[in-house]
Each structure stands twice: as structure tokens, then as C-alpha cells.
Amino acid sequence: MNGKIVLVTGANGGLGTYVTKAFLEAGATVVGTSRKIQQSEFNSPKFTAIAAELSTSGGAQRLIDQIASRFGNIDVLAHTVGGFAGGKPIAQTDDATFQKMLDMNFTSAFYLLRAALPAIRKAGYGRIVAIASRAAVDPGPGVGAYSASKAALVSLLRTVAAENKDAGITANVILPGTIDTPANRKAMPTADVTKWVQPANIASLVVWLASKAGVDFNGAVIPVYGKDA
Ligand SMILES: NC(=O)c1ccc[n+]([C@@H]2O[C@H](COP(=O)([O-])OP(=O)(O)OC[C@H]3O[C@@H](n4cnc5c(N)ncnc54)[C@H](OP(=O)(O)O)[C@@H]3O)[C@@H](O)[C@H]2O)c1
């Protein structure tokens, strides 16, 4: 990935930290973003932190404008921003939960992609990878807003894949099962963690999809379910 400009969103999250490290280890120049990210979080001269609120159109556009003026364009976008809220059936899901799920998992991706695609097309390389969830295709009770927001994200990525294949750009989406993150270990202390997906393995897949070898993978929706498959 030497010479490639990579934007990692959610760069300091449970998964995003691994994705950021994996791109840095692969030699990329990485811009890491989240609302609260700090430059000190990654000790590499090839890392630049830019804080941004992605669930607003203006926040996403300002981020892309800053990257364009500092780095010229974007070769790779790895979008890991997202999150979970829920636990109640649809009939009891409140407005705040529904809106939060749309904002975190879908609206942020829409605003970001709309702002970033011109810079990605200009770069002449073009790899986009987003993190959805197993729940996008395998919904269960009590997680309706989350599942629907992730399903919308899958649809968005497949549209981006179809609309940009003429420019040699690929767009793929990964569907993780439960990831072995510190937050999940804290929230589910008695769970069998050996069934969970290792974040380093998802990060390796993201970097591979973003590599030259990933050129023939476009519009893919990739399950990564660990031992719960
Ligand atoms: N953990 C799992 O078991 C699991 C399973 C399936 C799918 N996933 C998906 O995998 C992805 C990563 O999960 P994770 O566990 O690593 O999540 P996480 O630790 O909560 O990280 C989320 C990241 O997104 C950033 N973020 C949240 N809202 C934002 C906003 N409005 N604007 C900009 N940045 C924002 C957060 O940083 P700031 O707070 O600094 O903004 C953080 O860096 C998510 O899309 C999640 O839905 C996770």
C-alpha cells in the first residue's frame, strides 16, 4: 500500500484500531477519523488524525475537503463507523433509537460516500470497503432498527459498486458476526469468546480488498461469522 492515501473512519474504534494499524503496517498513508480522535492515538509518521462528525452532511464534506487540500485525493476508503442500539421489538422501538441507528450506520455512510466519491474517482485507483453486520441479512428479534440500517448500508455499497465500476473502483461490504472487542467482552462477560471474530482477521481482509489483488471483487457482500457460522 506504499504511496496510497487511505481514509479509515471510526479509526479509534474496537475494529477501526486494527484496520488503521493494518494499513500503516502495509505502508499506506492513513488519515484516521472519528468525532474524538487524537493524533497521539497512533504512533506513526504516516498517520494523520482529523476529527469529524460524519452523521451530518457538512461534517462529512469538511473532512473530505481537508483531506483533498492536504493529500490531493483518496485511494482507499475503509468505513468502519457504526454501532448498536436496540433490544426491543419494532412496536416498542422509540424514535431516538431508530434515528440513532440510521445516523450511525446509514446516513453517515451516505454523506461520506457522496462527498468522497469525486476524490476517489480522481485518484485513479479506488477501493471502498464498509463494515455492515450479519444482522443486515440475518435479522433477529429486538434488533430491527439496527438490522434495517445495516441492510440499507449494504444496498448503498452495492449501488456505489455499480455506479463506479466504469472508473475501476471497487466497493465491497463485510458482514461481521460478534467481534472480539473490549466493549463486547465487558458487555457479555460470560459469553464464549472463542466463537467471536478476531478484529485483526477482518482488518486483514479489508487491506486485501483494498490491494491491487482485490480488483476483481466488486459489489461483494462478505460474511465473516467466526465459529458461529
Ligand atoms: N462489535 C461487534 O460485535 C460488531 C458486530 C457486527 C458489526 N459491527 C460493526 O463494525 C463496526 C465497528 O464496530 P466496533 O465494535 O469497532 O465499534 P466502536 O468500537 O463503537 O467504534 C465506532 C467508531 O465510530 C466512531 N463514530 C461513531 N459515531 C460517529 C460519528 N457520528 N461520526 C464520526 N465517527 C463516529 C467512534 O469514535 P468517536 O466516538 O470518537 O466518534 C469509533 O471510532 C461498526 O460499523 C459496527 O456496527 C460490530
The ligand as a Gaussian input file, in Angstrom:
#p B3LYP/6-31G(d) Opt

LIG

0 1
 N      -18.603000      -5.075000      17.675000
 C      -19.295000      -6.039000      17.052000
 O      -19.503000      -7.133000      17.587000
 C      -19.834000      -5.801000      15.684000
 C      -20.543000      -6.828000      15.026000
 C      -21.010000      -6.608000      13.731000
 C      -20.770000      -5.395000      13.113000
 N      -20.088000      -4.416000      13.766000
 C      -19.822000      -3.153000      13.084000
 O      -18.422000      -2.996000      12.963000
 C      -18.097000      -1.611000      13.011000
 C      -17.056000      -1.375000      14.120000
 O      -17.599000      -1.797000      15.363000
 P      -16.829000      -1.501000      16.719000
 O      -17.261000      -2.502000      17.709000
 O      -15.378000      -1.329000      16.416000
 O      -17.465000      -0.081000      17.121000
 P      -16.893000       1.019000      18.121000
 O      -15.764000       0.490000      18.925000
 O      -18.076000       1.598000      18.841000
 O      -16.299000       2.123000      17.141000
 C      -17.129000       3.005000      16.428000
 C      -16.249000       4.093000      15.841000
 O      -17.068000       5.026000      15.120000
 C      -16.803000       6.356000      15.588000
 N      -18.040000       7.119000      15.420000
 C      -19.266000       6.825000      15.951000
 N      -20.185000       7.719000      15.560000
 C      -19.525000       8.599000      14.752000
 C      -19.940000       9.760000      14.034000
 N      -21.206000      10.206000      14.077000
 N      -19.008000      10.433000      13.294000
 C      -17.726000      10.005000      13.267000
 N      -17.287000       8.910000      13.914000
 C      -18.169000       8.223000      14.659000
 C      -16.331000       6.167000      17.036000
 O      -15.470000       7.171000      17.523000
 P      -15.947000       8.533000      18.250000
 O      -16.813000       8.126000      19.418000
 O      -14.654000       9.202000      18.623000
 O      -16.713000       9.295000      17.215000
 C      -15.490000       4.900000      16.879000
 O      -14.211000       5.218000      16.350000
 C      -19.411000      -0.868000      13.235000
 O      -19.919000      -0.457000      11.989000
 C      -20.309000      -1.935000      13.845000
 O      -21.675000      -1.688000      13.639000
 C      -19.601000      -4.589000      15.040000

